[in-house]
Amino acid sequence: MMVASLGGVLKTILWIFIISGIIRFVVRLTANYAVNKVNEEVNKNKRRESEPQFGNKQTTGHKTPDSEYVDFVEIKDQE
C-alpha cells in the first residue's frame, strides 16, 4: 500500500497550477489574435462596400433586343 507524502501532493498541485496558467496564457493569445483577424476582415469588407464600384452598374427597367433603355412608369387613371 502506497502512502502519499505532503511534498508529493504539493508538487502535483503546483504543476497543475503551472500547466493551467500556461494553457490560459496560450488561449488568451490565440483568441486575441483570432478576434483581431476577424475584425480586420470585417473592416476590409466595410471599406469595399462603401467604395463606389464602376462597371457593376445595375440598371432598373428592362432592355429591348436593340439594347435601348426602357423605363416603365405606372400611369394612374384620373376618375
C-alpha positions as CSV (number, residue, x, y, z in Angstrom):
1,M,0.0,0.0,0.0
2,M,1.4,3.4,-1.0
3,V,1.1,6.5,1.2
4,A,1.2,9.9,-0.4
5,S,3.6,12.4,1.1
6,L,2.7,16.0,1.7
7,G,5.6,17.1,-0.5
8,G,4.4,15.0,-3.4
9,V,0.8,16.3,-3.1
10,L,2.1,19.9,-3.0
11,K,4.3,19.3,-6.1
12,T,1.4,17.8,-8.0
13,I,-0.8,20.8,-7.1
14,L,2.0,23.2,-8.1
15,W,2.3,21.5,-11.5
16,I,-1.4,21.6,-12.1
17,F,-1.4,25.4,-11.4
18,I,1.6,25.9,-13.7
19,I,0.1,23.9,-16.6
20,S,-3.3,25.6,-16.3
21,G,-1.6,29.0,-16.3
22,I,0.3,28.2,-19.4
23,I,-2.9,26.9,-21.1
24,R,-4.8,30.1,-20.1
25,F,-2.0,32.3,-21.5
26,V,-1.9,30.4,-24.8
27,V,-5.7,30.5,-25.2
28,R,-5.7,34.3,-24.5
29,L,-3.1,34.9,-27.1
30,T,-4.7,32.8,-29.8
31,A,-8.2,34.2,-29.0
32,N,-6.9,37.8,-29.2
33,Y,-5.1,37.0,-32.5
34,A,-8.3,35.4,-33.9
35,V,-10.5,38.4,-32.8
36,N,-8.1,40.9,-34.4
37,K,-8.0,39.0,-37.7
38,V,-11.8,38.8,-37.9
39,N,-12.1,42.5,-37.0
40,E,-9.6,43.3,-39.8
41,E,-11.7,41.2,-42.3
42,V,-14.9,43.0,-41.3
43,N,-13.3,46.4,-41.7
44,K,-12.0,45.4,-45.1
45,N,-15.4,44.3,-46.2
46,K,-17.0,47.5,-44.9
47,R,-14.5,49.6,-46.9
48,R,-15.1,47.6,-50.0
49,E,-18.8,48.0,-49.7
50,S,-18.5,51.8,-49.1
51,E,-16.3,52.4,-52.2
52,P,-18.1,53.2,-55.4
53,Q,-17.9,50.3,-57.8
54,F,-17.6,51.1,-61.5
55,G,-18.5,48.5,-64.1
56,N,-21.1,46.8,-61.9
57,K,-24.0,49.1,-62.6
58,Q,-27.4,47.5,-62.3
59,T,-30.0,49.4,-64.4
60,T,-33.6,49.5,-63.4
61,G,-36.1,48.7,-66.1
62,H,-35.8,46.3,-69.0
63,K,-33.7,46.3,-72.1
64,T,-35.2,45.6,-75.5
65,P,-33.3,43.4,-78.0
66,D,-31.9,46.6,-79.5
67,S,-30.3,47.3,-76.1
68,E,-32.2,50.5,-75.6
69,Y,-33.0,51.5,-72.1
70,V,-36.7,51.4,-71.4
71,D,-38.1,52.7,-68.1
72,F,-41.6,51.7,-67.3
73,V,-43.8,54.3,-65.5
74,E,-47.1,53.5,-63.9
75,I,-49.9,55.7,-65.2
76,K,-52.8,56.3,-62.8
77,D,-56.3,56.8,-64.2
78,Q,-57.9,60.0,-63.2
79,E,-61.5,59.4,-62.2
